[in-house]
């Protein structure tokens, strides 16, 4: 008996399709998961869809359960929430998060899934991978009591970082974005908002997540002397210029990289990937994070929807994908 499922594949840059895929037989330490919903990461995933992953980064950019190779054909994605239908007793019937692509059913080691806490609805749990990035950024940034902070770029990652940093005692967090409509997201998350030209400066820390040259330059302008920009943006194959003349040296400014592929060195000796993901899911008990989900479609619609997400024709933050009951696994 062969089990099959349906999966979204990028056939070539800009062209996606739904394919039938064979599932492996599960072993005693595996789980069979039926997907309830998945999420499209508008930054990295749309860059992959456009074919913008540099050759030098093909290995570094692999998703944990990716099939195929960049630029395509490739099955890519990492925001998946599902129900365990087969597997070890402690996980059977549990809702879990997994760094898995868009697929109706899948088989993975039990160690690859993280149970979703009871207080976190499955539709919100698709944000766990993005909030995990925000947790890692907060560990890298290590803000101090009373710090003045801005997050430049109110996309999925930037908004998540602002929400996490706002939980630190006595810090002032301002979300900065060129799109005035993102003020509603900031309000829902309980943080301030400003357009780039109106942002308050003299800051201890700026987290940059706009993936634009202008955003990074503005981040440096907002710093107080000896301040730090924590760079979260992924530019893919684009080259950007950075104003390192003027007062950069005299003000002793710092630009630091942060990347979710490794656990922050500040916590790496004591915390692992599982700890970081569990913390992200715990934070998602806050319904304020619902503001980050701004669109939804059915799984079968993905080939038509992703081009609009990649081009910006469909605006917003996280785009959630629904999986209907008829998407069940089949056996032949």
VMD Tcl script that draws the C-alpha trace (Angstrom):
set ca {
  {0.00 0.00 0.00}
  {1.39 3.41 -1.00}
  {0.21 6.53 0.80}
  {0.08 9.74 -1.16}
  {-0.44 13.39 -0.27}
  {-0.59 16.68 -2.18}
  {2.19 19.25 -1.97}
  {2.95 22.70 -3.36}
  {6.09 22.82 -5.53}
  {7.88 25.72 -7.16}
  {8.35 24.32 -10.66}
  {10.55 27.23 -11.77}
  {10.93 30.84 -10.56}
  {7.49 32.45 -10.60}
  {5.61 29.23 -11.44}
  {4.09 26.96 -8.79}
  {1.97 23.81 -8.96}
  {0.27 21.19 -6.78}
  {1.82 17.73 -7.08}
  {0.88 14.33 -5.74}
  {3.72 12.93 -3.62}
  {4.34 9.51 -2.09}
  {4.71 9.31 1.68}
  {7.25 7.00 3.31}
  {6.06 4.32 5.70}
  {6.34 5.69 9.26}
  {8.79 4.08 11.65}
  {8.21 3.55 15.38}
  {9.67 6.99 16.21}
  {7.85 8.85 13.43}
  {4.57 10.75 13.34}
  {2.03 11.06 10.54}
  {0.65 14.60 10.54}
  {-2.46 15.90 8.78}
  {-1.96 19.59 8.03}
  {-4.56 21.97 9.44}
  {-3.01 25.21 8.17}
  {0.29 26.59 6.96}
  {1.69 30.07 6.51}
  {3.56 31.84 3.73}
  {6.63 33.70 4.99}
  {6.39 36.83 2.85}
  {10.09 37.65 3.06}
  {12.11 34.48 2.52}
  {9.44 32.40 0.82}
  {8.50 35.00 -1.77}
  {12.21 35.58 -2.45}
  {12.53 31.83 -3.13}
  {9.45 32.03 -5.37}
  {11.09 34.78 -7.43}
  {14.31 32.73 -7.76}
  {16.33 35.25 -5.73}
  {18.44 32.88 -3.58}
  {22.13 33.42 -4.48}
  {24.04 30.32 -5.57}
  {26.45 30.86 -2.68}
  {23.53 30.51 -0.24}
  {21.79 27.46 -1.70}
  {23.02 25.23 1.13}
  {22.54 27.75 3.94}
  {19.00 28.54 2.81}
  {17.73 24.96 2.74}
  {14.58 24.45 4.78}
  {14.62 21.45 7.18}
  {12.30 19.31 5.02}
  {12.93 20.85 1.63}
  {12.80 18.63 -1.44}
  {14.52 19.64 -4.68}
  {17.07 22.38 -5.24}
  {17.08 26.12 -5.84}
  {15.97 27.76 -8.03}
  {13.60 24.87 -8.82}
  {11.89 22.54 -8.94}
  {11.78 22.82 -5.14}
  {9.30 22.16 -2.33}
  {9.93 24.92 0.20}
  {8.25 26.27 3.34}
  {8.49 26.11 7.12}
  {5.27 27.28 8.80}
  {3.04 24.23 9.26}
  {0.51 23.28 11.93}
  {-1.14 19.88 11.89}
  {-2.76 17.06 13.84}
  {-0.82 13.90 14.69}
  {-2.86 10.97 13.33}
  {-0.26 8.23 13.90}
  {2.75 8.07 16.17}
  {3.94 7.65 19.75}
  {1.15 7.76 22.34}
  {2.16 11.09 23.97}
  {1.73 12.89 20.61}
  {-1.25 11.01 19.19}
  {-4.13 13.43 18.61}
  {-2.01 16.48 19.51}
  {-1.83 19.67 17.47}
  {1.81 20.30 16.57}
  {4.00 22.84 14.79}
  {6.62 21.68 12.30}
  {9.08 23.42 9.97}
  {7.49 21.67 7.00}
  {6.45 22.93 3.52}
  {2.86 23.27 2.25}
  {1.59 19.68 2.07}
  {-1.63 17.95 3.07}
  {0.03 15.10 5.05}
  {3.62 14.32 5.96}
  {5.78 11.86 7.88}
  {8.60 13.18 10.07}
  {10.52 12.06 13.18}
  {8.57 12.79 16.35}
  {11.48 14.96 17.47}
  {10.76 17.36 14.57}
  {7.38 18.49 15.88}
  {6.57 20.75 18.82}
  {3.22 20.41 20.61}
  {1.09 23.54 20.44}
  {0.01 24.67 23.94}
  {-3.69 24.35 24.70}
  {-4.14 28.11 24.91}
  {-2.82 28.69 21.38}
  {-5.30 28.18 18.48}
  {-3.91 26.28 15.50}
  {-4.54 29.17 13.05}
  {-2.35 31.48 15.19}
  {0.33 28.82 15.73}
  {1.43 29.14 12.07}
  {3.31 32.25 13.27}
  {5.60 30.16 15.48}
  {8.50 30.11 13.01}
  {8.44 33.90 12.69}
  {8.10 34.48 16.43}
  {11.02 32.07 16.89}
  {13.09 34.46 14.75}
  {11.94 37.31 17.00}
  {12.96 35.38 20.13}
  {16.43 34.79 18.67}
  {16.71 38.48 17.77}
  {15.76 39.46 21.32}
  {18.43 37.11 22.67}
  {20.97 38.67 20.30}
  {19.90 42.23 21.09}
  {19.93 41.66 24.88}
  {18.14 44.94 25.67}
  {18.70 46.59 29.04}
  {16.13 47.96 31.47}
  {14.78 51.24 30.11}
  {16.35 51.00 26.63}
  {14.99 53.19 23.84}
  {14.36 50.92 20.84}
  {12.99 51.16 17.33}
  {12.14 48.34 14.95}
  {12.41 49.55 11.35}
  {10.22 47.51 9.02}
  {6.77 46.35 10.14}
  {6.62 43.11 8.17}
  {6.07 39.70 9.76}
  {9.51 39.59 11.38}
  {9.71 43.25 12.39}
  {6.24 43.29 13.93}
  {6.99 40.07 15.83}
  {10.25 41.51 17.16}
  {8.46 44.66 18.33}
  {5.84 42.57 20.14}
  {8.51 40.50 21.90}
  {10.72 43.47 22.87}
  {7.72 45.36 24.24}
  {7.51 42.73 26.98}
  {10.86 43.81 28.45}
  {10.48 46.03 31.57}
  {10.47 49.80 31.06}
  {11.69 49.73 27.45}
  {10.23 52.11 24.87}
  {9.54 50.39 21.55}
  {8.54 52.18 18.36}
  {7.63 50.35 15.15}
  {8.76 52.32 12.07}
  {7.41 51.73 8.57}
  {6.78 53.70 5.39}
  {3.25 52.27 5.12}
  {0.82 54.30 7.33}
  {-1.61 51.35 7.52}
  {0.93 49.45 9.65}
  {-0.02 51.81 12.51}
  {-3.01 49.51 13.08}
  {-0.68 46.53 13.52}
  {1.46 48.48 15.99}
  {-1.63 49.48 17.96}
  {-2.82 45.87 18.15}
  {0.61 44.81 19.42}
  {0.72 47.56 22.04}
  {3.71 49.46 20.64}
  {4.18 52.95 19.21}
  {4.32 53.71 15.49}
  {6.04 56.29 13.30}
  {6.73 56.94 9.64}
  {10.50 56.92 8.91}
  {10.78 60.71 8.74}
  {8.88 61.10 12.03}
  {10.69 58.43 14.08}
  {12.20 59.51 17.40}
  {16.01 59.22 17.44}
  {18.76 59.07 20.07}
  {18.14 55.34 20.47}
  {20.13 52.65 22.23}
  {19.08 49.92 19.80}
  {17.48 49.70 16.35}
  {16.38 46.36 14.92}
  {16.28 46.58 11.13}
  {13.84 44.33 9.27}
  {12.67 46.30 6.23}
  {15.06 44.60 3.73}
  {15.64 47.99 2.09}
  {18.75 50.12 1.71}
  {16.81 53.18 2.85}
  {15.61 51.39 5.98}
  {19.13 50.41 7.00}
  {20.44 53.95 6.43}
  {17.58 55.38 8.50}
  {18.30 52.85 11.26}
  {21.84 54.21 11.58}
  {20.54 57.79 11.69}
  {18.25 56.96 14.61}
  {21.04 55.71 16.89}
  {22.52 57.53 19.86}
  {26.34 57.51 20.12}
  {27.61 53.94 20.63}
  {24.21 52.55 19.64}
  {23.67 49.29 17.76}
  {21.71 48.27 14.68}
  {20.74 44.60 14.77}
  {20.31 43.56 11.12}
  {17.63 40.95 10.50}
  {16.91 41.65 6.82}
  {17.66 39.03 4.17}
  {18.58 40.68 0.87}
  {19.04 37.53 -1.21}
  {21.05 38.31 -4.33}
  {20.67 42.10 -4.02}
  {23.67 44.33 -3.20}
  {23.09 47.37 -1.01}
  {25.22 50.37 -0.07}
  {25.65 51.57 3.50}
  {26.65 55.10 4.66}
  {29.73 54.29 6.72}
  {31.23 57.75 6.24}
  {29.86 60.88 7.87}
  {29.47 60.32 11.63}
  {29.52 56.51 11.63}
  {33.01 56.25 13.15}
  {32.97 59.33 15.35}
  {29.71 58.16 16.97}
  {31.14 54.63 17.35}
  {28.08 52.93 15.89}
  {27.70 49.16 15.50}
  {25.93 46.98 12.92}
  {25.39 43.37 14.04}
  {23.90 40.44 12.16}
  {21.24 38.15 13.60}
  {20.06 34.98 11.88}
  {17.67 32.30 13.09}
  {19.68 29.42 11.55}
  {21.69 29.17 14.77}
  {20.65 29.77 18.36}
  {21.94 33.10 19.63}
  {25.41 32.63 21.18}
  {24.10 34.55 24.18}
  {21.82 31.55 24.93}
  {23.36 28.75 22.86}
  {25.26 27.16 25.74}
  {22.06 26.67 27.73}
  {19.21 26.69 25.21}
  {18.63 24.66 22.06}
  {16.34 24.88 19.05}
  {13.55 23.06 20.91}
  {13.67 25.52 23.80}
  {13.47 28.46 21.39}
  {10.49 27.04 19.50}
  {8.65 26.12 22.70}
  {9.10 29.68 23.95}
  {7.79 31.10 20.66}
  {4.64 28.97 20.93}
  {4.18 30.01 24.56}
  {4.28 33.68 23.55}
  {1.58 33.03 20.94}
  {-0.99 32.59 23.72}
  {-1.37 36.38 23.37}
  {-4.23 37.09 20.91}
  {-2.50 40.35 19.89}
  {-0.43 38.26 17.44}
  {-3.59 37.66 15.37}
  {-2.90 41.09 13.85}
  {0.00 39.54 11.91}
  {-2.30 37.28 9.86}
  {-3.75 39.50 7.16}
  {-4.84 37.11 4.40}
  {-6.00 33.56 3.79}
  {-6.56 31.15 0.93}
  {-7.21 27.47 0.31}
  {-4.32 25.08 -0.32}
  {-5.40 24.41 -3.90}
  {-5.28 28.18 -4.58}
  {-1.58 28.56 -3.75}
  {-0.30 28.40 -7.36}
  {-2.52 31.38 -8.22}
  {-1.97 33.30 -4.96}
  {1.81 33.15 -4.54}
  {2.63 35.27 -7.62}
  {0.48 38.05 -6.15}
  {2.21 37.75 -2.78}
  {5.66 37.82 -4.40}
  {4.86 40.88 -6.53}
  {3.17 42.79 -3.72}
  {-0.14 42.83 -5.58}
  {-1.61 41.04 -2.53}
  {-0.47 43.20 0.41}
  {-0.25 42.34 4.08}
  {1.81 40.24 6.47}
  {1.39 36.49 7.05}
  {-0.82 34.74 4.50}
  {-2.47 31.68 6.01}
  {-3.31 28.58 3.96}
  {-6.35 26.45 4.84}
  {-6.47 22.67 4.34}
  {-9.95 21.23 3.89}
  {-11.08 17.81 5.05}
  {-11.15 16.55 1.46}
  {-7.37 17.05 1.33}
  {-6.94 13.82 3.30}
  {-4.20 11.32 2.56}
  {-5.04 8.58 0.09}
  {-3.81 5.02 -0.19}
  {-3.40 3.05 -3.37}
}
mol new
graphics top color blue
foreach p $ca { graphics top sphere $p radius 0.5 }
foreach p [lrange $ca 0 end-1] q [lrange $ca 1 end] { graphics top cylinder $p $q radius 0.2 }
display resetview
